[in-house]
Amino acid sequence: MVTQERKNEVGMIDRKAVQDRLKKFDFSGLFTQELGWDWHTTNLSITADAQPFSLKAVAHKRGMVAYHAGRHHRLHEPEHDHPLPV
């Protein structure tokens, strides 16, 4: 049997832990604890389809940054709710 410690040594992913973090919307933990990314705290404000959004950085790896853009990060609620292109 492969232990969790051994999985981390050989780069294997704990699928149950990943699924649990996804169900909890724990993106910071998913990227940093399960996938081995580094913490990142800089946030980003963007405009998409004339709507302002605040994106929360959750992690970074080799120049790539993962941002969370959940509904609660929308600065102004539009009159209608539909996905916006980013």
C-alpha positions, 0 to 999 in steps of 0.5 A: 500500500502506498502511504500519503507521504509516499504519494507526495514524494513521487508526485501522485495526487490524492484524488479524494483530497482533490474532490473534497477541496473542489466540493468545498470550493477550497481553491487555495488549498487545492492548488497549494496543498494538493497540486504543489503550487505556491501561495499568491495574494495579489488580486486583479480587477478586470472588466468583461462585457462592460462589467467590473470583476475582482479576481482573487489570486489563489496560487501561482506556479512558474509564472502562471497564476490561478484566480478565483472569479466566483459570483461574490467577486462581481463588483456590480450585479448585472440586471440579468444573470448569464456567463460573461466572457473573460 
